[in-house]
Amino acid sequence: MRMKSAKIYITLLFSCYLLIVSWDGKQVYPKEPKKFQNITLETSLKPFKQKDPAYIAEVATHMFEQWSNLLVHTDTVSVMLWIADGSEILEYTGDMQQPLEWAKYIGNPNTSYPVGSGPKSLSLHERAYLYMDNPPDFSYADLSLIIETLREKGTEITGKKIKIGATFDPGPEFARSEFKYVRHPEILEGNAMGHKSFVSCYALLNGDNVAYAAYPNGIPDQTPFGTFFGKQSQLFLTDLNFDFLWLSNGFGFGVEPWSSTGAVFTGAGFLQHKLEHTRQKIINFWTLFRKECAGFEIQTRGSNLSTGVDLARDGVDLRSIYKSGFNIMPPPNSPWAAIDGDFGLEMVGYMSHIAELPDDRYVYRFYTHDPWWLNSPWLDRYGRFPHDIYMPMSVARIDEKGQVALPSTLNFLTIDDSFGNIPDVVPNEVIPHILRGREDSPTAAGPVVWVYPFDEYHDWAKERHDLLPEMYYGDWFIRQAINEGLPLNTVTSTTNFTKLLKSDPSYYLESIVLTIVPDAGSAQETALSEFIKKGGQAIVYGPADRASTGFRELLNLKNIEPLEGELELVSQLEPDVVNGHMPTKIQHNSLFSGGGLRTMIADKHDQHTKRIAYVIQGKMQRDQAWIRSLPSWKGGKVAYIRGTNSSSFQGGMLLRPDDPEQWAISPKLVRHLLAEFDYRLSYEKEGVSVKSPMLTIARSHNGFFFSGYAPNTTVLQKFKFPQGAPILHGYDTKLERGMSTYHFPTAWHNEVRVFVEQHDGIVSSKEMHSGELGVSRRIRIAGLKNATLRIYPEDHVTVDSFKAYLNVGYPWKTGQQTFEKGDPKYGHHFVIRNVTGHVTVAW
């Protein structure tokens, strides 16, 4: 089982990738990936198919050796054990010889059908099978041996600090649970996998007379689950020598981890009166639990949804959970994009959870295998395409000091598959993408920055329950905008945005900030208004009912009587090119869109206001999007889009998007609005039902790193930035009306350091060898016709260390081309004008 050829393969691949050095031996390009604080290998007990110590040691050795080329890039290595479903904690008596019910199944073992029985037609969610013939029977002592063997072998092989974690899941998925589904069904309130199938963190336990480690005489009646779970966890984690506990599938964050409805939102309306009581019950769980289990770090999965949605639908007060000293890690990105392709929801959830943090740590998690449901996402759901690596790894948060914070922890769910195999092919293929994604991670804010209303949403939840529909709407609207191609992967909170602009007013001048209408009289209103008036660019979305008089005047906005229902959309924006019929009607449902549509341009004669989109219903009109820029704003510009959430609740889990064959999709307008800031991102598709590509753009080491997911690879993608057409490195592009055009595979990740202003032709950007001492990088741009080039070298490159040659080759003795420093409003770059043929740049 020891890795041989796999380790050599990764070593050679990564060595070739990194060992590009300058003449003096200093590594210049690529950069060494920034170390993680922690890398977590998640695994079930299935790989331990025999109980003897030698076999357990052999499996543990193979686990660490498989991932060793990645583990050199971390300070700490953790192993998170999916032992059972968490019932091993609930049932623990303190006796190490106690038999251990563990996750030895494929499918759901908590159904009415005994394991391995029932009609063939039953799905895995309706019954379970044993994962192998005669799986071992483990005791808690056997578990202790596995833990200590992992710690010993991990230390021996990696030389790193080793941490071991346990897990708790509120649902029925992983192992049989007599505690949840026979003895104490009163704690089941969530309906994620059927009626009353998930444990509620704030439930009360009925009394029993069963012996537990913390309650040897049984559980007293009406004991809070948080108290019982805390006491049991403290003893279990201590006795088994664990270092941390992972709370899975939204546990501690409401009762419905996967659904667009919850304790507060029913799908038909908001039960405002329940919000405060529900919010307090969740915080009370954490308080009770941490009172009894205080010494262990808690890591969390969170829900599949976002901060605003969770708060509005299920009373989840993330701010209080973060700020109450509970010593928790924030929820990572959801793994469900692998299942349903909803990367907009994954990205919105991820960014909204990290806009503010309990401390400076957060997690990126990648779905390699599934040890329970007979799928291995890297091999099947992703089809070995790395879109769910590069897109979430392009995410970064900006703190109040302007520091770009990357994930401190990397998790792999899981390193074993449903049969307990740990195939080398997965780490062999995944590790190079992870390392490149880390190397290309942002070092600066991206072109679009989401200024997330983290504090505003939590303040509204306490003081303005009438704003629950707006809170619920905002994140769903951005989710759909991302799914329609909005390149959004940088986030900050409104609080940090306001603080940073006080110390550095120019920080975001190279970006477009995307945010809600600020509360009247707030610090965010002042900061955002001043930012725009001093040359900043912003897109403001959502209802403007809370806007102050001054901010309404800045937008040239007024509110009148609301409209809802079927509306005709009229847009001045250049649409995507789509074969066939394109609907022009939108469905504005006030429940899902933060109220009725009631915005209008206040002064129609204002020459500095340009109407972009409006809607018609009978003889009535409302303005849905416009842009405004005054000469005194020093180039500052603000776009306002009221926006319709083109999705609704129709049963099931998530809001369902409107049928694009029948309805225009309002959130798509956000991407089209970027054209008013000279960013043109458009598509050619064979029909409106063809899914749009998704895109992120990271600014890293002064370059632009594009990452994308194309659900349909027939779509033609077109780009043009204020600097010109981006030329993806290593690609050839056909320019059309100054836009670069590309057909991409399902997943792609490419660097851009060259922008070209040229009407047509075929242009390329290709890597060349150095061939010259002192030169670390050389790029050839070909196919130029009277072109203007803008080149973005690494940050450290100066006028003196940058060279350009026109229509010559090695040994670069002639043909030196003049260049100049570019306009600083577009960042650090050099401009080469009026060139034809090919240009080679070097530094």
N, C-alpha and C positions, 0 to 999 in steps of 0.2 A: 504493500500500500504506500510505501514511501515515494515521494515525488522525485523523479529524475529528469526525464526529458522536458517536463513542463517547467521546472525551475530554470533549466538552461535556456529554454525558449524565451521566457519572460526577461531573464537577465540580459540576454543578447539584445532583445528588442528595445528594452528600456535604455541600455547602455548606448546603443546606436542613436537613440532619440535624444539623449542628453549631452553626449560628448561632442558638441560643437563648441570649440574653444578659440579664443583669439591667440595671436602670436606669443603673448607673454604668459600664456597658460591660464589666464583668468576666464572662467566660464562667462560668456556674454549672452548667448542665445542657444536654445531656449533657457528660460529661468528655471531654477530648481523649484519644484512645487513647494508651497508653504506647508510646513508640517501641521498635522492635526494634533490636537491635544489627546484625542482618544479615537481609536478605531474599534468597533464592536462587531464581532463575529457572532451572529445569532444562530442557534442550532437547537434542534430537538434532541431527545435521547435515542432516536432511531438508529444513528450510526453505531451505537454501542450494542451490537447484536449478540454479543457474548458477555458474560459477567466476569470472566477471569481478569485479574489485574494486568496481565501482559497484553491482552487484546485491547483493553481500555487504553493503555499507554500507547499502543500502536496507532489507534484511531486518533488520539489526542495529538500525537506527533504529526500525523499526516495533515490534520486540520491547520496547524500553525505553519507547516512547511509549504502548504499550498498557497498561502497568502503572504509568505515571508517577504516577497519583493515589494509588497505594499506596506507591510508593517514596519519597515525601516523609516517610514514617513510619519511616525506617530511617537508621542511620548509614552502613552499608555495603551495597552491592549486589553480589551474586555471580551469576555464570552458571556452571552446572555442565553440562558437555558430555558427553552420552552418545554418544561417538564411535563405538565398536564394542562389544566385550564385555570390554575390557581387554586383549585380545590385541595391540592396537596398542602397548601397553607391553611385553609379552613379546617381540614380534617386532622391536622397534626396534633398528636397526643404527647409528644416529648419522648416517645419510645423509638429509638433508632431501628429497632427490629420490626417496627410497624410496616405492613405491606404498603407499597406505593402504587396507587392507581396512576398510570402515566399515559401519554399520548401515543399509543401504539396502533392508532387507527388511521385509515383513510376514509374520510367522510364524517358524518355527524353521528356520534354514538349515543346521543341523548334523544332518540326518537322511540316510537312505540315498537319498532322492529328490533329484535335482538341482533347483535353484531353478526354480520355474515348471512343474515336471513332475509326473507321477503322476495317478492317477484323481481325478475331481472329488470323490469321496466323502471324500478325505483332509481332516482338519481342519488348521487352521493350526499346531497343535502337531506335526503329522506331516510338514509341508513348508512351504516359504516361497515368496513371490512378490516380485519387485522392486516397490518402492512407486510407481515411475513408469517410463515408457518411457525408456530410455537415461539412467539417472541419471549424474551426473558422476563421473569417476574422479579421486579426490583423491590428492594426495601429502602427505607430512608438511609440506612447504613451504606447500601450500594450507591445511592446518590451522593453521599458524602465522599466516597472513594472517587467517583467520577470528578467531583469538584476539585478535590486536592490533586488528582492526577493532571487535570487541565492546568491548574495553577503551576504545578511543578514543571510540566513539559513546556508550557508557555514561557516561563522564565528561562528555562534552559535553551530554548530555540531562538527566542527573540531578544533576550537580554533586557526586556522591558518590564515595567511594573504590570502585573496581571490583576485584573478585577473580574469577579464572577457575579452575575446578576440572576435573580429569579424573576418570574413573570406572573401577572394575574390578569385573567381575561374574564369579563362579566358574562360572556355568552356560552353557548352549548357546543362550540365547534370542536374542541381538541381532545377531550377525554370525558369519560363518564363521570357525572357528578351527582352523587346521591344527596349531597348537602343542598345544592341549588334546586334540584328538580323533584326531589322526593321529600326530604326532611324539612326544607325551609322555602317553599315556593312563594311565601309571602314577600320575599325580597325581590321578586321578579316584577318589574314595572315597565321595562323597555320592550319594544316590539320589533327589534331589528331583524330577528330571524324567526318570526312567528309571534303569535300573541303571547305576551308576557314571557319572553325568552331571555331577557337581559337583566342582570342585577342592577338595581338602583343603589347608588352610593349612599343615599340618604334614607334608605329603608330602615324599618325597625324589625328586629328578630322576635319571633315567638319563642317562648321558653322551651327548653328540652332537657333531658337528663343524660345526654351523651357526654362522655369525657373528652375534653380538649386540653391542649397544653396550658392555655391561659384560664380555662374554666373546667377543672377536673370534675366538678359536680354538675356540669351542664350549664347552659346559657340561661341567665335570668330573663324572664319575660320582658319584652319591650326594650331590650338592649339595642342601642343604635348600632347599625352595621359598622359604622366607622370605628366605634370603640372596640368591638369584637375583632374586626379585621386588623386594627392597629396592634392589639395585644398579641394576636396570633402571629402577625408578621414579625414583630420584634423577637419573639422566641424562635420562630422558624429560621429567620435570617441569621440570628446569632448562633444557634446550635449547629447549623449547616455551614457556617463560615462564609456566608455571602457578603458582598460589598454594596449591592444596590438592588432596588426593586423597580421593575417596569410595570406600569399600569396600562393595559392594552385597550384598544377599541373604545376610546372615549370615556373609560371609567374615571370618575371624578370630574367629568366635564358634561354633566347632564345625563339624561336617560336614553336619548336617541342619537347614537353616534353617527349614523349614516343617513338620516332622514331630514328632509326639508321642513318637517313638522316636529313638534316637541310638546313640552308641558305648557308652553305659552301660545304657540301658533298652531292652529288646528288644520290649516289648509284653507279654511273658510274665513278666518278672522283671528285677531290677537286678543287673548284673554288678559287684558292689561292688569287686572286685579291680582293675577297669579304671579306676576313677574317678581315682585319684591320677596314674596314668601319663598318662591323657588330659588331665587338667587341666594337668600340667606341659608336655605337648607344645604346648598352645595358648599358654601363656605363653612358651614357648621360641620359637614363631613370632614373637610380637610383639617379643621381645628381639632376635632375629636381623634381623628386618625393620627395626626402628628403628635398629639399629647401622649399617645401610647407607643408610637414608633418614631422616635425623634432622632435616632442616631444614624440612620441610613439615608443615602441619597435616593431620591425618587425620580425616575425617568418616566416620561409620559408619551402616549400615542396621540391623545386628543381625538377629535372627531374628524370626519372627512370634509368638514365644512370650514367656515371662516369665523373670525372673531365677531364681526357684526351680526352675521346670521345666527351663530350659536347663542349670542346674548339675546337677540330678539325672539328666537323661537323656543329656547330651552333654558333661559335664565342663567347662562354661564358667564360669570363675572371674572373674566380672565385677568383683569387688572388686579383685583383683590387677591386672586390666587398667586399671581406673580409677586405682589408686594407685601405679602403677609409673613415672609420669612419661612416658608414651608420647605426650602431647600429642594426645589424641583428643577428639572430640565424642561424647557418648553416643548410643545408638540412639534415633530418634524413634518416634512411634506408627506401627504397621504400616499399610500401605495396603490390607491384605487385607479389612478390614471392608467395603470397597466391593464386594468380590467375593462374600463369603459371608454378609454381614450379622451376623457374630459380633463385635458391638461390645464384648461382655464381654471377649473375648480381647484386642481392641485396647486397651481401657482398662487391663486388668490388666498387659499387657506394658509399656505406656507408664509407668504409675505405678511399677511395680516397678523399672524402669530408671532413674528419676529420684529414687527415695527417697534415694539417695546419688549424688554426682556427682564427676567428676574435678576440676571447678572450679565456677564459678557459671553455666555455660552449658548450655542444652539446647534441643532443636529440636521444633517442631510442623510436620508435613508434611501437605499436602493434595493429593489425587489428582485433578488436573484433566483431564489427557489421558493416553493411553498411546500412545507412538509406535511400538509394535511389534505389538500384538495386536488392532488394529482395534476399539478401544472408546475412548470419551471419557467417563470416569466422571461428570463433572459433568452431561453431557448425557444419558447413558443409564443407567449403573448407579445413580447417585443420583437420576436423574429430575429434576434441577435443584432438589432439596431439600437444605438445608444442615445436616442432622443431623451429618455428619462434620466440620463446622466447629464448631458450637456445643458439642457434647458434649466433644470433646477440648480445646477452648479453655476449657472450664470447669475443667480440671484445673490444680491448682497444688500445689507442694510447700512444706512448712513447714520452715525450717532450724532450727538449734540456738538461734538468737536470736529465733525467732518471726517472722522475716521471711517474707512470702509471695513466693515466687519464681515468675515466669511464664517461658514460653519466650523465650529471647533471640534465636532464629533461626526464621524462617519459610521453608519450602521449598515449591515447587510442582512436583510431578511430573505432567506436564511442561507447558510452554506451547505445544507443538506436538503435532499429532495424527499418526496413522499414515501420512497422506499428505503430511506436511510442511506442512500448513496451520496458521496461527495465528489462528483466528477471533476477532474482537472480542467476540462474544457471551459468551465465557467470562469474561474479566476484567471485562466490564461487569456481569455478574451476581454474580460471586464476590466482588469487592472490597468492596461494601457490607456483605456478611455478615462478611467477615474483620474489617473495621473495627469493626463492632458487637460481634462476639465479643471483640475485644481490649478495647474500651471497657468491656464488661460482665465482663471477666475478674476472678477473685477478688481481693479485698483482705483477706480474712480466711478462716479455716478454715470449711469447710462443715458442715452438720448431722451428717454422718458422716465420720470421719477414719480412714483406713487407716494404722495404725502397723505399717509393714512390717518383717519380721524380716530385713533385709538382712545384717547381721553374723552373726546366729544361723545362717542358712542356710549362709553361707560357713564359719563355724566348724564346723558339723556335717560339711560336706564334707571337712574335714581330719581331724576327730577322731571322728565318730560316723557311720560309713557305714551303720549299721543304721537311721538316721533318714532315709535317702533316700526311702522311701515317703511319710513325712509331709511332707517338703519338696516332693515332686512333687504330693501331694494338695492342699496348701493353696491354691496359685494356681488350680488347676482348679476348686476349690470356689467361690472368690470370682468366678471368671469366670462360672460358671453363676448365681451369686446376682445379679450385675449384669444378666445376660441375663433374669433373672426380675424385674427392676425395682428392685433395690437402688440407691438414689441415692448413689453413691460416686465422688467426684472430687477429694478432697483426700488427699494422702499425706505422711507423714513416716516416717523410719526409727525403729526402736526406740532407736537411739543418740541421735538428735536429740531424740526425745520425752523421754528420760531427762534429757538436759542442760537442755532448756528448762524442765522442771518444777522443777528446782533453783532457777532464777532467777525463774521466774514460775509458781507452783503453780496459779494460777487460769486459765492461758491457754486450756485446752480445756474449761472448765466449760459453755460454750454448745454443745458438740458431744458426740456419742457416739463414743468411740474403739473401733475394731474391730481386734482383734489376736489372735495365737496365745497359747496358754498359755506363760508365760515360763519360761526355764530356772531350775531350783532355785538359789537363792542369788545370782541375777544382779541387776545394777543395775536392769534392766527390771522384775523382780519387785517390788523395793522401790518403784520409782517408780509402777508401776501400782497396787499395793496401797494406797499412800498417796493416790493420786489418787482412788480409789474411796471410801476412808474419809473423805475431806475434801470429799465432795459431787460427785465426778465420776461420769460414766455410761460404761459399757463393755459391749461384747459380745466375749466371748472364744470363739474357735472352735478346733476340732481336738482331737486326742488329748491326754490329760492324763497320759500315762505319765511325763513328765519333771517333773511338778509337785512342788514341795516340800510337806512336811507343812503348813506355814503357809498356802500358797496353796490347797491342797485344803480346808483348814478355812475359808478365806475363801469359797470356792465352795460349801462343804458337799458335797464330792464324794469318792467313793471309786471305785477301780477293782477290778473282779472279772473272772471268766473272760470272754473275748471271744465275741461272736456274729458271724456273718456269713451271707450268703446272703439268702433271702427273709424279710422281716420285715413284720409288720403295724404300720403307723404310726397312733398315736392322738394327736391334737393338740387342745389346748384353744384354739388361736388361731382367730380368725374368718377363715374362708377367703375367697378370691375367689368371686364369684357366677359359676358356670359352668353352662351348660345341658348336660344329659346326665350320663353316668356320670363320677364322679371316683374314680380308683383310690386305694386306701388302703395298698397294699403298696409297700415300697421294696426295692431290690436293693442290699445292702451288700457290695461286693466289696473285701476287705481290701487287695488289691494297689493299687487305685486310691483307697482311702479312708484311707490311713495306718494300716492295721492293722484289727483287729476292733473291734467296738463293745462297750466294757466299762465305760462310766461309769454310775454310780448316784448318786442323792442319798444322802448318808451318813446324815443324820438326818431321817427322814421326818416327824418330829413338830415340826421346827423351824418355828415360826409365821412366820418371816421368809423362808422359802423357798417359792416357788410353782412347782409342776411345770407345764411348758408342753406337752411332747411326750415320748412314750415309745414303745418298740417291743415287740412280742410275737413270740416264736417258741416255739410249743408252750406249755409252762408257764413259760417263762423270760421275763423282762422286762429291758430296759435303758432308762435314762432318756437321752433325746437332747437335751432343752433344758429349762432352768429359769431362774428369775430370783430374785435375793436382794437384800434391802436391810435393813440394821439401823438402828434409830433413832439410834444413835451415829454413823452415817455422814453425817449432816447432809444428807440427801437423796440421798446416793450410792447407786448401783444398778449391779449387774452381772448380765448375762445370760450364760449359758453354753450353747453349742450344739456338741455333738460333731460332728454333720454327716456326711452321706454324700455322696460324690462321685457324683452320679447320672449318670455317664457312664463309658464304658470304651473300650478299644482293640479295634476290630473290623476292623483293616486300614485302608489309606488313610493320610491325613495326620494328622488330629486325633482326639482322643477323641470318640466319638459319644454324644450325650446319650441317656438312656433314653427309650423311647417313652412319651410322656405318656398315651397311651390305655391303657397297661398298668401303668405304674408312677407312684407319687407322686414328685415331684421335691423331694428334701430341701433343696437350697440355697434354694428358694423361702421356706423358713421364716425366713431371715434378714430378709427384708423384713417378713414378718408379725410377727417379734419386735419390730420398731420400735414396734408398738402398745403394748407394755409401757412404752415411754418417751413415750407420748402422741403418736407420729407414726403416723397411719393412712394407708397408701397401698394402695388395693385396686382391683381391676378387676372388670368384668362382661364376660364373654366368651361367645361362642356355643358353645364347646366347648373341651376341654382341649388340643386340638392347635393352637388358635389361639395364635400367638406373643404373648408378653407385651410390652407397651411397655417401653422403657428410658428412664431418667430420670437427669439430673444436676441438682444444686441448688448454685449458686455464691452465696456471700455477697460482694457487691460494693458498696462505698460505702454500706453498711448496708442494702442491699436484698437480696432473694432473687431470683435469676435462674434460672428453671426452663428446662431444655432437654431435649427428648425426641425419641425415634424410635419411631414406631408402625408396626411391620411390618404390622399389620392395623388399619385405621382404623375398624372397627366396634366396637372395644373402648371401653367407658366407663371413664374413670379418675376415681377419687375420692380426695380429700385432706382430711386434718385434722391440724393441728399442735397442740402444747401451747398456742399463742397463739390458736387458733381455726382456722377454715377459710381457707386462702389464696385470695385473690381475684385471679386473674390479670389484670393490667392490660390494659384494652381488651376484656375478655371479659365476657359475662353468664354466670352460673352458677346452676343449680338446686341449692339446698341440700337434702340428704337426711340427716336425723338428724345435722345439724350438719356434714356433709361437703360440700365443694364438688365438683361433678361436671362433667366435660368430655368431649366427643368432639374429638379432635385430628386434624390432618392427619398425613401421614407424618413430617414434621419440624416442630418448633415451638420457639420461644424467646420467653419472656415474663417480664416483670418482675412481682414481687409486693412491694408495700409496705403492703398492707392485709390484716389477718386479722379475721375476723368470728366471734363466738360467737352463733349463731342457729340454731334448730332446722330451719326450712324457709323456703321463699320463693325468689324470683329476685333475686339481688343482682348488682350490677355495679360495676366500678371503671373510670372513664373520665377521660381527660386533658381539661383545660379550658385556655383561654387565660389568660394572666396578667391583663391588663387593669388592672394596678395597679403603680405604681412601687415597687420594692423586693421584689416577689414574683417569684420565678423559676419556681415550679411550683405548679399548682393541680389537685387531683384531686377528683372527685365520686364518692361512694359512694352508690348508690341501692338501694331495695328493702328497707330495714331495718325490722325489727319487734322492738322491745324488745331491741335488739342491743347487744353490747359490741364496740367496735372497738379494734384495736391497730394503730397507724400507725408505720411505720418510714421516717422522712425520711432525707436524707443525714446523714452523720456530724456535720457542722458545725452542724446546726440545733439551736437551744436553745429553752427554754420561751418566751423573749422573742420569738423569730423565727417561732414556729409559731402558726398561727391555725386555728380551726375554726368553721364556720357551720352552723346547723341550718335546713333547709327554706327557705332564701332564695337569691337570686341576685344578679347584678350590680345595683348597685355595692357590695355587701358592706358596707352601713352598719348593718345590724341582724342579729339572729339569732346573735350570737356564742355559741358553745357552750363550756361548761367542759370541761377535760380535765386529766389528771394524768400525771406521769411514771410509766412502767411499771416492773414488777419487774425489777431489773437482771439477774436470772438469765436473762432472755430478751433481754438486750441493750438497746441504746438505742432506746426507743420511747415513744409517748404513748398513753394509754388514754382512750377516750370511752365512757361507760357509759349504758345504758338509753335508746337513741335509736330513734326511729321516723320513717320517711320517708327523706330523703336528707341526707347530711352532706357538706360541701365543706371540704377541708383545704387549707392553703396555707402556703408558706414562702419 
